[in-house]
């Protein structure tokens, strides 16, 4: 039981490049979330999903897209990376009524 | 939307009991109070959750007064490994709109020998 895993762990992009972050969970959780955390700050919700095939916007969705084609996977895409998107990205999942389980994070730097 | 207020930082010593208080004046009837712990370079980890009165687990206790406008996370006999950022969250865990659950800046707890 791996819990929540994130791929990759680190990435450096140039401005304008695109990339996809993968989150996978093996706990059969319905809900999945993508957060970003800037230095010294709390987590801010980017997008979330309440089930396979559904997604919704969180606090800071601009510049990001997501997809939940399979229940266990939640993808976060950056179509045209900007330096303001330099951050640590955390994925989380949970059951309805439960607490969130977080992944180890992806550290992204956009030059 | 229940916003929370916590101290930015706290210091304590090994073996002491640490109490971190969170203010949430606008808590709604269906909201629960949840505390997470985050170590550097790691994702947050669930510590404890409660609705009212007192909840205790193997890690911590959570005290919630009758009006539920505040809560106190109590860590008994802290050690150096309890140095972390602690987040207080208020929200309805059964409500599908996750955007109602907000992470604040947390409390940075530093434990000294």
HADDOCK unambig.tbl for C-alpha pairs under 7 A between the chains (distance, minus, plus):
assign (segid A and resid 41 and name CA) (segid B and resid 105 and name CA) 5.26 0.50 0.50
assign (segid A and resid 42 and name CA) (segid B and resid 103 and name CA) 5.67 0.50 0.50
assign (segid A and resid 42 and name CA) (segid B and resid 104 and name CA) 5.31 0.50 0.50
assign (segid A and resid 42 and name CA) (segid B and resid 105 and name CA) 4.32 0.50 0.50
assign (segid A and resid 42 and name CA) (segid B and resid 106 and name CA) 6.57 0.50 0.50
assign (segid A and resid 43 and name CA) (segid B and resid 103 and name CA) 5.53 0.50 0.50
assign (segid A and resid 44 and name CA) (segid B and resid 103 and name CA) 6.73 0.50 0.50
assign (segid A and resid 50 and name CA) (segid B and resid 96 and name CA) 6.56 0.50 0.50
assign (segid A and resid 58 and name CA) (segid B and resid 99 and name CA) 5.36 0.50 0.50
assign (segid A and resid 59 and name CA) (segid B and resid 99 and name CA) 6.71 0.50 0.50
assign (segid A and resid 90 and name CA) (segid B and resid 43 and name CA) 6.57 0.50 0.50
assign (segid A and resid 96 and name CA) (segid B and resid 93 and name CA) 6.68 0.50 0.50
assign (segid A and resid 96 and name CA) (segid B and resid 94 and name CA) 5.39 0.50 0.50
assign (segid A and resid 97 and name CA) (segid B and resid 93 and name CA) 4.52 0.50 0.50
assign (segid A and resid 97 and name CA) (segid B and resid 94 and name CA) 4.41 0.50 0.50
assign (segid A and resid 98 and name CA) (segid B and resid 93 and name CA) 6.30 0.50 0.50
assign (segid A and resid 99 and name CA) (segid B and resid 46 and name CA) 6.79 0.50 0.50
assign (segid A and resid 101 and name CA) (segid B and resid 45 and name CA) 6.92 0.50 0.50
assign (segid A and resid 102 and name CA) (segid B and resid 43 and name CA) 5.37 0.50 0.50
assign (segid A and resid 102 and name CA) (segid B and resid 44 and name CA) 6.17 0.50 0.50
assign (segid A and resid 102 and name CA) (segid B and resid 45 and name CA) 6.87 0.50 0.50
assign (segid A and resid 103 and name CA) (segid B and resid 43 and name CA) 5.85 0.50 0.50
assign (segid A and resid 104 and name CA) (segid B and resid 42 and name CA) 5.30 0.50 0.50
assign (segid A and resid 104 and name CA) (segid B and resid 43 and name CA) 5.23 0.50 0.50
assign (segid A and resid 105 and name CA) (segid B and resid 42 and name CA) 6.63 0.50 0.50
assign (segid A and resid 105 and name CA) (segid B and resid 43 and name CA) 6.25 0.50 0.50
